[in-house]
Amino acid sequence: MRTRTLSKIGTQLLRLRHDSTQSSQDRAAPADYGLDHRKVAEFAAGTLDAEGEAALAHQVARLLPFHWTWPNQVAEEMSQIMDHVGDQRELMAWLDRHPGLPRLVARVYVFMGLLDRYSALPAVVTAMREYRERTPYPPSLEPYLVPATDDDTLASIAFKIEKLLGEERTREAAELALATAAWLQQIAPRARELNPDVGDLNELMGQARQDIRAAAADI
């Protein structure tokens, strides 16, 4: 994962998300999701071997889309893992070191962090709205967009991506992220005209597309 991309997002990647009809709080992890208590303890102590760490990373990746509904024991064990790796950005960097589901989930969450960053920026919202006046639905996004474009448009897409991850529709989540990044690359020049401070939007979206596509190839 690119250090520069991580530096552009906030530290609260696991946050309550919503769209016009649902909230993250409406979802609960399946009964068979959980963490191996021994692996968590050994990881926190720095004694877990590479094979065990890979297995733990997979368990963590499956649990992330349900972060608002974790039972107390899972929340406590996730806190131990977080204490060992650092903040939420460092958690994503740790997951990224494990190919397959952990790496893809990490890169998708980092992408959602970028959506959080740009969602309410007036220049980005205006550029998206102007685009949709010409082309109401960007390629592959019609099932995910409501007609109106506002401060919640990108945040709502982030919610839908996380929901797909929770439903184990991992490839669809990646495809939605890729389509959204492609759209943002198209509106980036106009957003930059409106506000030069969003000048790196095109580059960041291009990097996100490369990273997510590469991770998805291993699934």
N, C-alpha and C positions, 0 to 999 in steps of 0.2 A: 504494500500500500504506500502511496506517495505521502511523504511527510508534509509537503506543501498543502495537499488537500486536507489532511487532518488539521492543519493549522488554521484553516478557513472556517471551521465549524465550531459550534459551542461545545461545552462539556456535558450538556444534558441531552444526550441522544435518546435516552429512554424516558420519554415524556408522554403525557396524556394526549392522545390524538383523537380527532373527531371529524366527521363530515356532516352533511345536512341531516342525516337520519340515524347515525350510530356513533358510539364512543368506544374507545379502547376498553372502558370498564364493562362493556357488554360481553366481553369475551373471557373465557376461562380455559386454562390449559387442559388437554385431555388427561385422564387419570394416569396414563402410563408415562407421562412426562415427569422428570425429576432429576435429581443429582445423586451421584454415588457418594455417600457420606465419607467413606474411607478416602476416595480420591480427592475430595475437597480438602480434607484434613492434611493429607500428604502434600497437596499442591500449596496450601497455605504455609506449610512448614518447609517448602522447598525441596521435598524428597521424592516427589512423584516422577516416575520414569517417563520417557518420551511417549511410549504407547498409551500409558494411562492418561497423560496430558491430552493426547489427541482425542481419546474417548470423552474426557471431561469437556473439551472444547465443543464437541458435537452435542453433548447434553445442554450446554449453555446456549448454543446457537438455536436449538429447538425451543428453549424457554423464553428467549428474549421477546418474542411478539406478545407475550402474556405478562409483561413485567408489572402491570397494575393489579394483577389478580394473584400474584404469588402467595401461597400460604406462608405462614410465619417462618417455618423451618427452611423453606427454599430461600426466602428473603434473607435470612440470617446467613445461610451458606453462600449466597451470592455476595453478601457484604464481605465475607472472608476472602472470596476470590478477588473482589474489587480492591480490598485493602492490599492484597499481594501485588496486583498489577498496576494500581494507580487509579486514575479517574476513568470515566467512560470512554474517552478517546483511547486511552491505553488498553482498555478492555478490547476495543475493536482491533487495535494493532496486534494484540495477543491472538485473537481469533484469526486474524489474517495470516498468521504464520502456519495455520493448519489448512491444507487444501480440502476442497470439497465444500460441504455445507457451511462449516464455520467461516471460511474465507468469503464465500458469496454473501452470507448474511452480514458479515462485517462491512463489506463494500457497499451493500445496499443500505445499511444503516448510516454509513457515512454520506451516501448520496441523499438520504432523507434529511440529514443534517444540513446539507447544502440547500435543499428545498426550504427548510425552516429559515435559513439565512435570507433567502431572496423572496419569500412568499409575500411579504407585506411591503416590499420596496416599491414606491410609486412608479419609478421608471420601468421596472419589470412588469408591473401590473398593467401599465398603460401600453407597453409594447405587446404584451399578450393580447390585450383587448383589441388593439388595432389589427393584429394578425387575424384574430377571429372574426373581425368585420369582413375580411376578404375570404377567409377559409374558416368556417365555423368550427370544424373539428380537425385538428392536426392528425396526420396519419397514425392509426392504431389507438387513438385516444378517445374516439367517440363513445365507447362504453363507459368511460370513466369521468367524463366532464359533463357538468350541467351547463345550460345555455349561458348563464351569467359568468363574467370573469371579474374576480375581486381579490381582496387580500387573502382569502381562504382557498383560492384555487389550487395553489401548489401544496398547501398544507393538507387539503383534502386528498390529493393524489398520494401524498406520503402516508396518510391513513390507509388508503386502499392497498398500497404496496405492503404495509405491515400486516394488514388483514390477510392478504394472499400468502404471506410467509407463515402466518399462524395456521392457515388451512393446508399447509404443506404443498401449496401450488407454487413451488419455488421458481420454476422456470417462467411462469406467468408473471411473478413478481419482478423477475429480472427483465423480462420483455417490457413491462410497463415502465420500469425505471429507464431503460434504454430509449423508449419512445419519448418519454418526457425530456430526457437530456437532449435528444435530437431536436425537439421543438424549441427548447431554450437556446440551443445554438443558433437556430434560425432567427429568433427575436433579439439575440444578444447585440447585434450592431445598432438596432434602433434603441434599445435600452441604454446603450453607451452614449448615443447622441443626446438622450434626455438627461443622463447623469453619468459623467465620466467615471465616477466611483465604482460602477459595475463593470469596468473595463475587462476584468478577468473572467467574466461569466462564460464566455465562449470557450476559453482554455480549460476552465475547471470542468465544464460539461463534457468536453472532448476527452479529458483524462478519465472522468467517471465512466464514460462509455467504454473506453479501452479496458479499464480495470474490471468492470462488471462482466463484460463479454468474456474476458480471459478466465475469470472465476467460474462463470457459468459453463464454460467448456469442460470443466472437471466434474460436473454434476451428472 
